[in-house]
Amino acid sequence: MKDVLDRIDGNREEMISFAMEVLSIPAIAPRSGGKGEMEKVKRIAEEVEGWGFDSIEWYNSPDDTAEGGQRPNLLLRYHGKDRSKEPLWIFTHTDVVPPGDLSGWTVEPFKPRVEGDRLYARGAEDNGQDLFASLFAIKALMDLSLRPERDVNLFLVADEEVGSEKGIVFLMNEHPELFSRDDLFIVPDAGEPDGSMIEVAEKSIMWVRIRTLGKQVHASTPDRGRNANLAAMKLLVGLYDDLHGSYGARSGLFDPPHSTFQPTKREKNVPNVNSIPGEDISYLDCRIMPQYDPLEVLDFIRSAADRIEEEQGVRIEISTTQMEKAAPPTPANHPVVSLIARAVESIYGVKAKPMGIGGGTCAAIIRKAGYGAAVWAKLEDMAHMPDEYALIPNYLGDCKVFALIFLED
């Protein structure tokens, strides 16, 4: 194994140089104002053509809004010594989010730069770090004429940042023949700075829009109107207490270990202080433990809104802007979890443990399709931020973790 780890260290400059070249190509979804990922993925495919993959396959999703009319999903297969073993799939995504407000950046988002141990660029961490780490883990094996113990399939997918409809959802729906129930799936797109989290479960996500309609009047004569702002606040404060009390199940698998119901965004109402608003639009971000049905929670919110309507003389409209029911969790003792844990301890000296999160990853899509998927990476948590960077030691360390996973029996 030492020769493989040494080879990865020896490929450091090649990996970082190639990453910087590829990260300079914007790969922003059309829905976010970009052209898509095709140019970026074509450059990757061109580079790896001569590496030694057993097949390079394109599973492109039609998209009239993207340059060339397609969103690329690139599959790179490297056969294992024992092809009867369950294959391993690594899903990384090639799209990135827009830079956002450039005044928050001190570097150019698509002019990658290395400063010390940091590689700065949009996409350097999300998802560039583990895209290149998985690629160069395979390359190290190829350089040494080694085969993994089982088939390793690297899938570079599109559209993750805006819902994965043209990526993993497309693959699961249109190409189910690619996958089998006993296959092993790793999505290296979330993690902790010490590499200690193996994500195996996610909470349901529900974003609730609450539109309260009253009657606008002068603030000095409140009895002549119906204060939509006040009614909305009463509803939100009551929901905060009542939802946590009614859906209070706890599990040490998650952090925080319970459902969360947080009032967040509030849209602008009246522009002046001395008017009582006749309309208020507020939002509630719900991260719901998997054992609860989000529709049941939504009914609870509706019932609470009915009571406030009667009490305050307003009308309240309840709708959702997002609702994603939690996928069945991957068992903590699943073989893919064990594979990751052993490799992480060997490389990083950390005992990684299975955990659940409140956010959503595209692993949920894989789990809903009936497969066991685990999410792992060692990340600085710079995704989507100005001056996004990744640590070069994480590029190398994650590369070594993947190599160990590939070579384990």
Summary of the structure (lengths in Angstrom):
residues: 409
radius of gyration: 24.1
end to end distance: 13.0
largest distance: 83.0
contacts: 1410
relative contact order: 0.18
helix: 36%
strand: 25%
